[in-house]
Amino acid sequence: MTEHVSPSRLAAIYDILSRTYPTYEEMDDPWMSNGLSATPFRHLVSGCLSTVTVTKRVVSAAVPLYKRVSTFQELLALDDEELRSIIKPVAHYNRKTANLKVLCGCRP
């Protein structure tokens, strides 16, 4: 049996929760606060950048990258050398440059 919650009680619950729990933007998680998973594109690319790399370095590479590109087509259009220089903070940036291009549809 489902209990009905009145709108005023629901508003009171929401008020308590909004004062008690941080919002997405207030979280102290650098992955979340920098939007590394904000879109499916960012989520996938950030995951690729994160292999064998600590979050701090992923953020250092991903934030500048996402200022330049927001789609697979835009990433694919980047010159390899430019992409390599942007993601240089992450481990294996040469290999990841090639792998990101393959991910975006460029054949090896």
C-alpha positions as CSV (number, residue, x, y, z in Angstrom):
1,M,0.0,0.0,0.0
2,T,1.4,3.4,-1.0
3,E,1.3,6.3,1.4
4,H,0.3,9.7,0.0
5,V,2.7,12.5,0.9
6,S,1.1,16.0,1.0
7,P,2.7,18.7,-1.1
8,S,3.6,20.7,2.1
9,R,5.3,17.7,3.6
10,L,7.2,17.0,0.4
11,A,8.3,20.6,0.3
12,A,9.5,20.3,3.9
13,I,11.5,17.1,3.1
14,Y,13.0,18.8,0.1
15,D,14.0,21.8,2.2
16,I,15.8,19.6,4.8
17,L,17.6,17.6,2.1
18,S,18.7,20.6,0.2
19,R,20.3,22.1,3.3
20,T,21.8,18.8,4.4
21,Y,23.3,17.3,1.2
22,P,25.7,19.0,-1.3
23,T,24.5,19.6,-4.8
24,Y,26.4,18.2,-7.8
25,E,28.3,21.5,-8.2
26,E,29.3,21.6,-4.6
27,M,30.8,18.1,-4.4
28,D,34.4,17.8,-3.5
29,D,35.1,15.3,-6.2
30,P,37.3,16.7,-8.9
31,W,35.9,14.4,-11.6
32,M,32.4,15.7,-10.9
33,S,33.2,19.3,-10.2
34,N,35.1,19.6,-13.4
35,G,32.4,18.0,-15.5
36,L,34.4,15.1,-16.7
37,S,31.2,13.0,-17.0
38,A,28.8,15.9,-17.8
39,T,27.9,14.4,-21.3
40,P,28.3,11.0,-22.9
41,F,31.1,12.4,-25.0
42,R,33.0,13.7,-22.0
43,H,32.3,10.5,-20.0
44,L,33.8,8.2,-22.6
45,V,36.8,10.4,-23.5
46,S,37.6,11.1,-19.8
47,G,37.4,7.3,-19.2
48,C,39.9,6.8,-22.0
49,L,42.2,9.4,-20.6
50,S,42.1,8.0,-17.1
51,T,43.7,4.6,-17.7
52,V,46.9,4.3,-15.8
53,T,46.6,8.0,-14.7
54,V,45.5,9.7,-11.5
55,T,42.4,12.0,-11.5
56,K,44.5,15.1,-11.0
57,R,46.3,14.5,-14.3
58,V,43.1,13.6,-16.1
59,V,41.5,16.9,-15.0
60,S,44.7,18.7,-16.2
61,A,44.2,17.2,-19.6
62,A,40.5,17.0,-19.9
63,V,39.5,20.6,-18.9
64,P,41.6,22.2,-21.7
65,L,40.5,19.6,-24.1
66,Y,36.8,20.2,-23.5
67,K,37.4,23.9,-24.0
68,R,38.4,23.1,-27.5
69,V,36.1,20.2,-28.4
70,S,32.7,18.9,-27.4
71,T,32.0,16.2,-30.0
72,F,33.7,13.3,-31.5
73,Q,33.8,15.1,-34.9
74,E,35.6,18.1,-33.3
75,L,38.1,15.8,-31.6
76,L,38.7,13.9,-34.8
77,A,39.3,17.3,-36.6
78,L,42.1,18.2,-34.2
79,D,45.6,17.8,-35.5
80,D,47.3,14.9,-33.8
81,E,50.1,17.1,-32.6
82,E,47.7,19.5,-31.0
83,L,45.7,16.7,-29.4
84,R,48.9,15.2,-28.1
85,S,50.0,18.5,-26.6
86,I,46.6,19.1,-24.9
87,I,46.5,15.6,-23.3
88,K,50.2,15.5,-22.4
89,P,49.5,15.5,-18.6
90,V,48.1,11.9,-18.8
91,A,50.2,8.8,-19.0
92,H,50.8,7.3,-22.5
93,Y,49.5,10.4,-24.2
94,N,51.0,9.3,-27.6
95,R,49.1,6.0,-27.5
96,K,46.0,7.7,-26.2
97,T,46.1,10.3,-29.0
98,A,46.0,7.5,-31.6
99,N,43.3,5.6,-29.6
100,L,41.1,8.6,-29.3
101,K,41.2,9.1,-33.0
102,V,40.2,5.5,-33.6
103,L,37.4,5.9,-31.1
104,C,36.2,8.9,-33.0
105,G,36.0,7.0,-36.3
106,C,39.4,7.3,-37.8
107,R,40.7,3.9,-39.0
108,P,44.2,3.0,-37.8
